[in-house]
Amino acid sequence: MARNDDNNKMSREEAGRMGGEATARTHDKAFYQEIGEKGGEARGGSNNRGQSDDRGGMSREEAGRKGGRS
């Protein structure tokens, strides 16, 4: 895999993969659902669906209607 040759230290990619695999072994589906809900709440939850962001961009709803046309 993506192994660094610096004193046989593992790369960030490998460390992340190993950590993710360890988490997957020790947690069930309910754990992932719970952290997903927490992430959604932190990012605005269902309140921000279809609304434009604070930077004045186009909402997802507007982009969908536009359908790739400029």
N, CA, C and O atoms as a Maestro MAE file, in Angstrom:
{
 s_m_m2io_version
 :::
 2.0.0
}

f_m_ct {
 s_m_title
 :::
 protein
 m_atom[280] {
  # First column is atom index #
  i_m_mmod_type
  r_m_x_coord
  r_m_y_coord
  r_m_z_coord
  i_m_residue_number
  s_m_chain_name
  s_m_pdb_residue_name
  s_m_pdb_atom_name
  i_m_atomic_number
  :::
  1 25 0.838 -1.189 0.000 1 A "MET " " N  " 7
  2 3 0.000 0.000 0.000 1 A "MET " " CA " 6
  3 2 0.880 1.250 0.000 1 A "MET " " C  " 6
  4 15 2.015 1.205 -0.477 1 A "MET " " O  " 8
  5 25 0.379 2.343 0.520 2 A "ALA " " N  " 7
  6 3 1.106 3.605 0.508 2 A "ALA " " CA " 6
  7 2 2.000 3.701 1.740 2 A "ALA " " C  " 6
  8 15 1.692 4.434 2.680 2 A "ALA " " O  " 8
  9 25 3.096 2.968 1.733 3 A "ARG " " N  " 7
  10 3 3.989 2.918 2.876 3 A "ARG " " CA " 6
  11 2 5.136 3.895 2.654 3 A "ARG " " C  " 6
  12 15 5.740 3.927 1.581 3 A "ARG " " O  " 8
  13 25 5.429 4.695 3.682 4 A "ASN " " N  " 7
  14 3 6.586 5.579 3.618 4 A "ASN " " CA " 6
  15 2 7.839 4.778 3.966 4 A "ASN " " C  " 6
  16 15 7.771 3.818 4.733 4 A "ASN " " O  " 8
  17 25 8.962 5.164 3.411 5 A "ASP " " N  " 7
  18 3 10.208 4.473 3.718 5 A "ASP " " CA " 6
  19 2 10.950 5.122 4.886 5 A "ASP " " C  " 6
  20 15 12.059 4.701 5.214 5 A "ASP " " O  " 8
  21 25 10.366 6.128 5.512 6 A "ASP " " N  " 7
  22 3 10.990 6.818 6.643 6 A "ASP " " CA " 6
  23 2 10.840 5.966 7.897 6 A "ASP " " C  " 6
  24 15 9.822 6.039 8.584 6 A "ASP " " O  " 8
  25 25 11.842 5.167 8.191 7 A "ASN " " N  " 7
  26 3 11.866 4.326 9.387 7 A "ASN " " CA " 6
  27 2 10.635 3.436 9.499 7 A "ASN " " C  " 6
  28 15 10.169 3.164 10.605 7 A "ASN " " O  " 8
  29 25 10.110 2.985 8.379 8 A "ASN " " N  " 7
  30 3 8.952 2.091 8.331 8 A "ASN " " CA " 6
  31 2 7.703 2.667 8.992 8 A "ASN " " C  " 6
  32 15 6.876 1.917 9.510 8 A "ASN " " O  " 8
  33 25 7.561 3.982 8.980 9 A "LYS " " N  " 7
  34 3 6.340 4.601 9.504 9 A "LYS " " CA " 6
  35 2 5.237 4.448 8.473 9 A "LYS " " C  " 6
  36 15 5.502 4.422 7.271 9 A "LYS " " O  " 8
  37 25 3.999 4.346 8.943 10 A "MET " " N  " 7
  38 3 2.892 4.201 8.000 10 A "MET " " CA " 6
  39 2 2.434 5.570 7.507 10 A "MET " " C  " 6
  40 15 2.611 6.581 8.187 10 A "MET " " O  " 8
  41 25 1.855 5.586 6.340 11 A "SER " " N  " 7
  42 3 1.366 6.829 5.748 11 A "SER " " CA " 6
  43 2 0.032 7.207 6.383 11 A "SER " " C  " 6
  44 15 -0.588 6.397 7.072 11 A "SER " " O  " 8
  45 25 -0.398 8.423 6.151 12 A "ARG " " N  " 7
  46 3 -1.704 8.867 6.644 12 A "ARG " " CA " 6
  47 2 -2.814 8.025 6.033 12 A "ARG " " C  " 6
  48 15 -3.793 7.683 6.696 12 A "ARG " " O  " 8
  49 25 -2.644 7.701 4.774 13 A "GLU " " N  " 7
  50 3 -3.642 6.876 4.083 13 A "GLU " " CA " 6
  51 2 -3.793 5.524 4.770 13 A "GLU " " C  " 6
  52 15 -4.907 5.067 5.026 13 A "GLU " " O  " 8
  53 25 -2.667 4.895 5.064 14 A "GLU " " N  " 7
  54 3 -2.705 3.585 5.693 14 A "GLU " " CA " 6
  55 2 -3.234 3.675 7.121 14 A "GLU " " C  " 6
  56 15 -4.002 2.813 7.549 14 A "GLU " " O  " 8
  57 25 -2.835 4.700 7.857 15 A "ALA " " N  " 7
  58 3 -3.325 4.874 9.227 15 A "ALA " " CA " 6
  59 2 -4.834 5.089 9.232 15 A "ALA " " C  " 6
  60 15 -5.535 4.535 10.079 15 A "ALA " " O  " 8
  61 25 -5.335 5.881 8.304 16 A "GLY " " N  " 7
  62 3 -6.771 6.117 8.211 16 A "GLY " " CA " 6
  63 2 -7.544 4.868 7.861 16 A "GLY " " C  " 6
  64 15 -8.611 4.605 8.416 16 A "GLY " " O  " 8
  65 25 -7.001 4.104 6.941 17 A "ARG " " N  " 7
  66 3 -7.645 2.848 6.546 17 A "ARG " " CA " 6
  67 2 -7.701 1.882 7.716 17 A "ARG " " C  " 6
  68 15 -8.735 1.267 7.974 17 A "ARG " " O  " 8
  69 25 -6.587 1.751 8.421 18 A "MET " " N  " 7
  70 3 -6.540 0.831 9.558 18 A "MET " " CA " 6
  71 2 -7.486 1.279 10.670 18 A "MET " " C  " 6
  72 15 -8.152 0.453 11.295 18 A "MET " " O  " 8
  73 25 -7.542 2.580 10.912 19 A "GLY " " N  " 7
  74 3 -8.460 3.100 11.930 19 A "GLY " " CA " 6
  75 2 -9.908 2.882 11.542 19 A "GLY " " C  " 6
  76 15 -10.735 2.526 12.382 19 A "GLY " " O  " 8
  77 25 -10.215 3.092 10.282 20 A "GLY " " N  " 7
  78 3 -11.575 2.874 9.804 20 A "GLY " " CA " 6
  79 2 -11.989 1.419 9.899 20 A "GLY " " C  " 6
  80 15 -13.125 1.108 10.257 20 A "GLY " " O  " 8
  81 25 -11.071 0.537 9.579 21 A "GLU " " N  " 7
  82 3 -11.370 -0.898 9.674 21 A "GLU " " CA " 6
  83 2 -11.577 -1.316 11.122 21 A "GLU " " C  " 6
  84 15 -12.457 -2.125 11.415 21 A "GLU " " O  " 8
  85 25 -10.772 -0.768 12.034 22 A "ALA " " N  " 7
  86 3 -10.923 -1.095 13.455 22 A "ALA " " CA " 6
  87 2 -12.262 -0.589 13.981 22 A "ALA " " C  " 6
  88 15 -12.928 -1.277 14.755 22 A "ALA " " O  " 8
  89 25 -12.654 0.605 13.566 23 A "THR " " N  " 7
  90 3 -13.938 1.161 13.983 23 A "THR " " CA " 6
  91 2 -15.078 0.305 13.438 23 A "THR " " C  " 6
  92 15 -16.047 0.038 14.150 23 A "THR " " O  " 8
  93 25 -14.971 -0.121 12.202 24 A "ALA " " N  " 7
  94 3 -16.011 -0.949 11.594 24 A "ALA " " CA " 6
  95 2 -16.157 -2.284 12.322 24 A "ALA " " C  " 6
  96 15 -17.260 -2.822 12.419 24 A "ALA " " O  " 8
  97 25 -15.055 -2.815 12.830 25 A "ARG " " N  " 7
  98 3 -15.122 -4.093 13.555 25 A "ARG " " CA " 6
  99 2 -15.795 -3.939 14.916 25 A "ARG " " C  " 6
  100 15 -16.443 -4.871 15.392 25 A "ARG " " O  " 8
  101 25 -15.649 -2.773 15.546 26 A "THR " " N  " 7
  102 3 -16.127 -2.608 16.919 26 A "THR " " CA " 6
  103 2 -17.471 -1.903 17.030 26 A "THR " " C  " 6
  104 15 -18.024 -1.823 18.127 26 A "THR " " O  " 8
  105 25 -18.012 -1.391 15.934 27 A "HIS " " N  " 7
  106 3 -19.282 -0.669 15.980 27 A "HIS " " CA " 6
  107 2 -20.270 -1.259 14.974 27 A "HIS " " C  " 6
  108 15 -19.890 -1.847 13.962 27 A "HIS " " O  " 8
  109 25 -21.560 -1.079 15.295 28 A "ASP " " N  " 7
  110 3 -22.595 -1.627 14.424 28 A "ASP " " CA " 6
  111 2 -23.263 -0.524 13.609 28 A "ASP " " C  " 6
  112 15 -22.857 0.637 13.655 28 A "ASP " " O  " 8
  113 25 -24.285 -0.908 12.871 29 A "LYS " " N  " 7
  114 3 -24.998 0.021 11.986 29 A "LYS " " CA " 6
  115 2 -25.585 1.198 12.762 29 A "LYS " " C  " 6
  116 15 -25.572 2.328 12.272 29 A "LYS " " O  " 8
  117 25 -26.098 0.948 13.964 30 A "ALA " " N  " 7
  118 3 -26.712 2.010 14.774 30 A "ALA " " CA " 6
  119 2 -25.702 3.121 15.089 30 A "ALA " " C  " 6
  120 15 -26.059 4.299 15.120 30 A "ALA " " O  " 8
  121 25 -24.453 2.743 15.320 31 A "PHE " " N  " 7
  122 3 -23.408 3.730 15.597 31 A "PHE " " CA " 6
  123 2 -23.239 4.684 14.422 31 A "PHE " " C  " 6
  124 15 -23.179 5.900 14.601 31 A "PHE " " O  " 8
  125 25 -23.163 4.123 13.218 32 A "TYR " " N  " 7
  126 3 -22.973 4.943 12.029 32 A "TYR " " CA " 6
  127 2 -24.201 5.805 11.743 32 A "TYR " " C  " 6
  128 15 -24.068 6.934 11.271 32 A "TYR " " O  " 8
  129 25 -25.390 5.284 12.024 33 A "GLN " " N  " 7
  130 3 -26.600 6.085 11.849 33 A "GLN " " CA " 6
  131 2 -26.600 7.261 12.810 33 A "GLN " " C  " 6
  132 15 -26.971 8.373 12.432 33 A "GLN " " O  " 8
  133 25 -26.187 7.025 14.049 34 A "GLU " " N  " 7
  134 3 -26.161 8.081 15.059 34 A "GLU " " CA " 6
  135 2 -25.160 9.181 14.695 34 A "GLU " " C  " 6
  136 15 -25.481 10.366 14.790 34 A "GLU " " O  " 8
  137 25 -23.955 8.798 14.281 35 A "ILE " " N  " 7
  138 3 -22.985 9.844 13.947 35 A "ILE " " CA " 6
  139 2 -23.384 10.573 12.667 35 A "ILE " " C  " 6
  140 15 -23.061 11.748 12.491 35 A "ILE " " O  " 8
  141 25 -24.087 9.875 11.772 36 A "GLY " " N  " 7
  142 3 -24.591 10.531 10.568 36 A "GLY " " CA " 6
  143 2 -25.641 11.578 10.901 36 A "GLY " " C  " 6
  144 15 -25.656 12.660 10.315 36 A "GLY " " O  " 8
  145 25 -26.524 11.253 11.850 37 A "GLU " " N  " 7
  146 3 -27.534 12.214 12.277 37 A "GLU " " CA " 6
  147 2 -26.881 13.422 12.946 37 A "GLU " " C  " 6
  148 15 -27.281 14.562 12.709 37 A "GLU " " O  " 8
  149 25 -25.878 13.169 13.779 38 A "LYS " " N  " 7
  150 3 -25.169 14.267 14.442 38 A "LYS " " CA " 6
  151 2 -24.492 15.172 13.416 38 A "LYS " " C  " 6
  152 15 -24.502 16.394 13.558 38 A "LYS " " O  " 8
  153 25 -23.910 14.575 12.393 39 A "GLY " " N  " 7
  154 3 -23.275 15.362 11.341 39 A "GLY " " CA " 6
  155 2 -24.284 16.197 10.586 39 A "GLY " " C  " 6
  156 15 -24.014 17.349 10.246 39 A "GLY " " O  " 8
  157 25 -25.443 15.627 10.323 40 A "GLY " " N  " 7
  158 3 -26.500 16.356 9.636 40 A "GLY " " CA " 6
  159 2 -26.996 17.528 10.458 40 A "GLY " " C  " 6
  160 15 -27.260 18.604 9.922 40 A "GLY " " O  " 8
  161 25 -27.124 17.321 11.759 41 A "GLU " " N  " 7
  162 3 -27.555 18.413 12.645 41 A "GLU " " CA " 6
  163 2 -26.508 19.517 12.674 41 A "GLU " " C  " 6
  164 15 -26.849 20.700 12.653 41 A "GLU " " O  " 8
  165 25 -25.244 19.139 12.721 42 A "ALA " " N  " 7
  166 3 -24.172 20.125 12.781 42 A "ALA " " CA " 6
  167 2 -24.101 20.949 11.500 42 A "ALA " " C  " 6
  168 15 -23.710 22.115 11.526 42 A "ALA " " O  " 8
  169 25 -24.481 20.339 10.380 43 A "ARG " " N  " 7
  170 3 -24.421 21.020 9.084 43 A "ARG " " CA " 6
  171 2 -25.739 21.671 8.701 43 A "ARG " " C  " 6
  172 15 -25.873 22.173 7.585 43 A "ARG " " O  " 8
  173 25 -26.713 21.675 9.600 44 A "GLY " " N  " 7
  174 3 -27.963 22.340 9.326 44 A "GLY " " CA " 6
  175 2 -29.139 21.417 9.176 44 A "GLY " " C  " 6
  176 15 -30.266 21.888 9.029 44 A "GLY " " O  " 8
  177 25 -28.922 20.120 9.208 45 A "GLY " " N  " 7
  178 3 -30.008 19.159 9.146 45 A "GLY " " CA " 6
  179 2 -30.849 19.288 7.902 45 A "GLY " " C  " 6
  180 15 -30.352 19.656 6.838 45 A "GLY " " O  " 8
  181 25 -32.131 18.984 8.037 46 A "SER " " N  " 7
  182 3 -33.025 19.020 6.885 46 A "SER " " CA " 6
  183 2 -33.468 20.438 6.566 46 A "SER " " C  " 6
  184 15 -34.145 20.656 5.561 46 A "SER " " O  " 8
  185 25 -33.107 21.391 7.383 47 A "ASN " " N  " 7
  186 3 -33.519 22.775 7.159 47 A "ASN " " CA " 6
  187 2 -32.849 23.405 5.948 47 A "ASN " " C  " 6
  188 15 -33.370 24.376 5.399 47 A "ASN " " O  " 8
  189 25 -31.716 22.881 5.520 48 A "ASN " " N  " 7
  190 3 -30.985 23.532 4.437 48 A "ASN " " CA " 6
  191 2 -31.183 22.874 3.081 48 A "ASN " " C  " 6
  192 15 -30.507 23.254 2.125 48 A "ASN " " O  " 8
  193 25 -32.063 21.922 2.961 49 A "ARG " " N  " 7
  194 3 -32.260 21.248 1.669 49 A "ARG " " CA " 6
  195 2 -32.910 22.200 0.680 49 A "ARG " " C  " 6
  196 15 -33.971 22.766 0.947 49 A "ARG " " O  " 8
  197 25 -32.264 22.369 -0.462 50 A "GLY " " N  " 7
  198 3 -32.817 23.200 -1.511 50 A "GLY " " CA " 6
  199 2 -32.601 24.685 -1.328 50 A "GLY " " C  " 6
  200 15 -33.050 25.479 -2.155 50 A "GLY " " O  " 8
  201 25 -31.935 25.071 -0.280 51 A "GLN " " N  " 7
  202 3 -31.697 26.496 -0.053 51 A "GLN " " CA " 6
  203 2 -30.281 26.840 -0.488 51 A "GLN " " C  " 6
  204 15 -29.379 26.005 -0.427 51 A "GLN " " O  " 8
  205 25 -30.099 28.088 -0.929 52 A "SER " " N  " 7
  206 3 -28.757 28.495 -1.325 52 A "SER " " CA " 6
  207 2 -27.925 28.768 -0.080 52 A "SER " " C  " 6
  208 15 -28.463 29.025 0.997 52 A "SER " " O  " 8
  209 25 -26.625 28.711 -0.239 53 A "ASP " " N  " 7
  210 3 -25.757 28.933 0.905 53 A "ASP " " CA " 6
  211 2 -25.529 30.423 1.146 53 A "ASP " " C  " 6
  212 15 -26.041 31.268 0.411 53 A "ASP " " O  " 8
  213 25 -24.760 30.730 2.176 54 A "ASP " " N  " 7
  214 3 -24.520 32.118 2.563 54 A "ASP " " CA " 6
  215 2 -23.671 32.877 1.556 54 A "ASP " " C  " 6
  216 15 -23.602 34.105 1.621 54 A "ASP " " O  " 8
  217 25 -23.033 32.193 0.640 55 A "ARG " " N  " 7
  218 3 -22.166 32.860 -0.327 55 A "ARG " " CA " 6
  219 2 -22.932 33.328 -1.552 55 A "ARG " " C  " 6
  220 15 -22.330 33.826 -2.503 55 A "ARG " " O  " 8
  221 25 -24.229 33.180 -1.542 56 A "GLY " " N  " 7
  222 3 -25.025 33.655 -2.667 56 A "GLY " " CA " 6
  223 2 -25.034 32.706 -3.844 56 A "GLY " " C  " 6
  224 15 -25.356 33.117 -4.959 56 A "GLY " " O  " 8
  225 25 -24.691 31.456 -3.629 57 A "GLY " " N  " 7
  226 3 -24.669 30.480 -4.718 57 A "GLY " " CA " 6
  227 2 -26.056 29.966 -5.052 57 A "GLY " " C  " 6
  228 15 -27.050 30.365 -4.445 57 A "GLY " " O  " 8
  229 25 -26.099 29.101 -5.998 58 A "MET " " N  " 7
  230 3 -27.349 28.517 -6.464 58 A "MET " " CA " 6
  231 2 -27.724 27.346 -5.557 58 A "MET " " C  " 6
  232 15 -26.858 26.572 -5.150 58 A "MET " " O  " 8
  233 25 -28.998 27.219 -5.246 59 A "SER " " N  " 7
  234 3 -29.443 26.095 -4.432 59 A "SER " " CA " 6
  235 2 -29.432 24.821 -5.269 59 A "SER " " C  " 6
  236 15 -29.364 24.874 -6.497 59 A "SER " " O  " 8
  237 25 -29.498 23.694 -4.603 60 A "ARG " " N  " 7
  238 3 -29.539 22.418 -5.328 60 A "ARG " " CA " 6
  239 2 -30.805 22.336 -6.169 60 A "ARG " " C  " 6
  240 15 -30.800 21.812 -7.283 60 A "ARG " " O  " 8
  241 25 -31.876 22.860 -5.617 61 A "GLU " " N  " 7
  242 3 -33.147 22.844 -6.345 61 A "GLU " " CA " 6
  243 2 -33.039 23.637 -7.641 61 A "GLU " " C  " 6
  244 15 -33.495 23.187 -8.692 61 A "GLU " " O  " 8
  245 25 -32.427 24.829 -7.560 62 A "GLU " " N  " 7
  246 3 -32.249 25.658 -8.755 62 A "GLU " " CA " 6
  247 2 -31.336 24.964 -9.758 62 A "GLU " " C  " 6
  248 15 -31.589 24.990 -10.963 62 A "GLU " " O  " 8
  249 25 -30.278 24.345 -9.254 63 A "ALA " " N  " 7
  250 3 -29.333 23.656 -10.135 63 A "ALA " " CA " 6
  251 2 -30.014 22.490 -10.838 63 A "ALA " " C  " 6
  252 15 -29.752 22.234 -12.013 63 A "ALA " " O  " 8
  253 25 -30.887 21.783 -10.125 64 A "GLY " " N  " 7
  254 3 -31.600 20.665 -10.735 64 A "GLY " " CA " 6
  255 2 -32.528 21.117 -11.844 64 A "GLY " " C  " 6
  256 15 -32.636 20.453 -12.875 64 A "GLY " " O  " 8
  257 25 -33.203 22.245 -11.640 65 A "ARG " " N  " 7
  258 3 -34.097 22.763 -12.678 65 A "ARG " " CA " 6
  259 2 -33.313 23.239 -13.881 65 A "ARG " " C  " 6
  260 15 -33.742 23.094 -15.025 65 A "ARG " " O  " 8
  261 25 -32.143 23.817 -13.596 66 A "LYS " " N  " 7
  262 3 -31.316 24.338 -14.672 66 A "LYS " " CA " 6
  263 2 -30.798 23.206 -15.555 66 A "LYS " " C  " 6
  264 15 -30.624 23.381 -16.761 66 A "LYS " " O  " 8
  265 25 -30.555 22.061 -14.956 67 A "GLY " " N  " 7
  266 3 -30.221 20.852 -15.695 67 A "GLY " " CA " 6
  267 2 -28.991 20.937 -16.563 67 A "GLY " " C  " 6
  268 15 -28.984 20.374 -17.657 67 A "GLY " " O  " 8
  269 25 -27.950 21.617 -16.123 68 A "GLY " " N  " 7
  270 3 -26.708 21.683 -16.873 68 A "GLY " " CA " 6
  271 2 -26.639 22.812 -17.877 68 A "GLY " " C  " 6
  272 15 -25.594 23.039 -18.488 68 A "GLY " " O  " 8
  273 25 -27.735 23.521 -18.056 69 A "ARG " " N  " 7
  274 3 -27.700 24.666 -18.977 69 A "ARG " " CA " 6
  275 2 -27.067 25.856 -18.255 69 A "ARG " " C  " 6
  276 15 -27.291 26.045 -17.059 69 A "ARG " " O  " 8
  277 25 -26.282 26.654 -18.969 70 A "SER " " N  " 7
  278 3 -25.637 27.819 -18.358 70 A "SER " " CA " 6
  279 2 -26.517 29.030 -18.395 70 A "SER " " C  " 6
  280 15 -26.122 30.095 -17.921 70 A "SER " " O  " 8
  :::
 }
 m_bond[279] {
  # First column is bond index #
  i_m_from
  i_m_to
  i_m_order
  :::
  1 1 2 1
  2 2 3 1
  3 3 4 2
  4 3 5 1
  5 5 6 1
  6 6 7 1
  7 7 8 2
  8 7 9 1
  9 9 10 1
  10 10 11 1
  11 11 12 2
  12 11 13 1
  13 13 14 1
  14 14 15 1
  15 15 16 2
  16 15 17 1
  17 17 18 1
  18 18 19 1
  19 19 20 2
  20 19 21 1
  21 21 22 1
  22 22 23 1
  23 23 24 2
  24 23 25 1
  25 25 26 1
  26 26 27 1
  27 27 28 2
  28 27 29 1
  29 29 30 1
  30 30 31 1
  31 31 32 2
  32 31 33 1
  33 33 34 1
  34 34 35 1
  35 35 36 2
  36 35 37 1
  37 37 38 1
  38 38 39 1
  39 39 40 2
  40 39 41 1
  41 41 42 1
  42 42 43 1
  43 43 44 2
  44 43 45 1
  45 45 46 1
  46 46 47 1
  47 47 48 2
  48 47 49 1
  49 49 50 1
  50 50 51 1
  51 51 52 2
  52 51 53 1
  53 53 54 1
  54 54 55 1
  55 55 56 2
  56 55 57 1
  57 57 58 1
  58 58 59 1
  59 59 60 2
  60 59 61 1
  61 61 62 1
  62 62 63 1
  63 63 64 2
  64 63 65 1
  65 65 66 1
  66 66 67 1
  67 67 68 2
  68 67 69 1
  69 69 70 1
  70 70 71 1
  71 71 72 2
  72 71 73 1
  73 73 74 1
  74 74 75 1
  75 75 76 2
  76 75 77 1
  77 77 78 1
  78 78 79 1
  79 79 80 2
  80 79 81 1
  81 81 82 1
  82 82 83 1
  83 83 84 2
  84 83 85 1
  85 85 86 1
  86 86 87 1
  87 87 88 2
  88 87 89 1
  89 89 90 1
  90 90 91 1
  91 91 92 2
  92 91 93 1
  93 93 94 1
  94 94 95 1
  95 95 96 2
  96 95 97 1
  97 97 98 1
  98 98 99 1
  99 99 100 2
  100 99 101 1
  101 101 102 1
  102 102 103 1
  103 103 104 2
  104 103 105 1
  105 105 106 1
  106 106 107 1
  107 107 108 2
  108 107 109 1
  109 109 110 1
  110 110 111 1
  111 111 112 2
  112 111 113 1
  113 113 114 1
  114 114 115 1
  115 115 116 2
  116 115 117 1
  117 117 118 1
  118 118 119 1
  119 119 120 2
  120 119 121 1
  121 121 122 1
  122 122 123 1
  123 123 124 2
  124 123 125 1
  125 125 126 1
  126 126 127 1
  127 127 128 2
  128 127 129 1
  129 129 130 1
  130 130 131 1
  131 131 132 2
  132 131 133 1
  133 133 134 1
  134 134 135 1
  135 135 136 2
  136 135 137 1
  137 137 138 1
  138 138 139 1
  139 139 140 2
  140 139 141 1
  141 141 142 1
  142 142 143 1
  143 143 144 2
  144 143 145 1
  145 145 146 1
  146 146 147 1
  147 147 148 2
  148 147 149 1
  149 149 150 1
  150 150 151 1
  151 151 152 2
  152 151 153 1
  153 153 154 1
  154 154 155 1
  155 155 156 2
  156 155 157 1
  157 157 158 1
  158 158 159 1
  159 159 160 2
  160 159 161 1
  161 161 162 1
  162 162 163 1
  163 163 164 2
  164 163 165 1
  165 165 166 1
  166 166 167 1
  167 167 168 2
  168 167 169 1
  169 169 170 1
  170 170 171 1
  171 171 172 2
  172 171 173 1
  173 173 174 1
  174 174 175 1
  175 175 176 2
  176 175 177 1
  177 177 178 1
  178 178 179 1
  179 179 180 2
  180 179 181 1
  181 181 182 1
  182 182 183 1
  183 183 184 2
  184 183 185 1
  185 185 186 1
  186 186 187 1
  187 187 188 2
  188 187 189 1
  189 189 190 1
  190 190 191 1
  191 191 192 2
  192 191 193 1
  193 193 194 1
  194 194 195 1
  195 195 196 2
  196 195 197 1
  197 197 198 1
  198 198 199 1
  199 199 200 2
  200 199 201 1
  201 201 202 1
  202 202 203 1
  203 203 204 2
  204 203 205 1
  205 205 206 1
  206 206 207 1
  207 207 208 2
  208 207 209 1
  209 209 210 1
  210 210 211 1
  211 211 212 2
  212 211 213 1
  213 213 214 1
  214 214 215 1
  215 215 216 2
  216 215 217 1
  217 217 218 1
  218 218 219 1
  219 219 220 2
  220 219 221 1
  221 221 222 1
  222 222 223 1
  223 223 224 2
  224 223 225 1
  225 225 226 1
  226 226 227 1
  227 227 228 2
  228 227 229 1
  229 229 230 1
  230 230 231 1
  231 231 232 2
  232 231 233 1
  233 233 234 1
  234 234 235 1
  235 235 236 2
  236 235 237 1
  237 237 238 1
  238 238 239 1
  239 239 240 2
  240 239 241 1
  241 241 242 1
  242 242 243 1
  243 243 244 2
  244 243 245 1
  245 245 246 1
  246 246 247 1
  247 247 248 2
  248 247 249 1
  249 249 250 1
  250 250 251 1
  251 251 252 2
  252 251 253 1
  253 253 254 1
  254 254 255 1
  255 255 256 2
  256 255 257 1
  257 257 258 1
  258 258 259 1
  259 259 260 2
  260 259 261 1
  261 261 262 1
  262 262 263 1
  263 263 264 2
  264 263 265 1
  265 265 266 1
  266 266 267 1
  267 267 268 2
  268 267 269 1
  269 269 270 1
  270 270 271 1
  271 271 272 2
  272 271 273 1
  273 273 274 1
  274 274 275 1
  275 275 276 2
  276 275 277 1
  277 277 278 1
  278 278 279 1
  279 279 280 2
  :::
 }
}
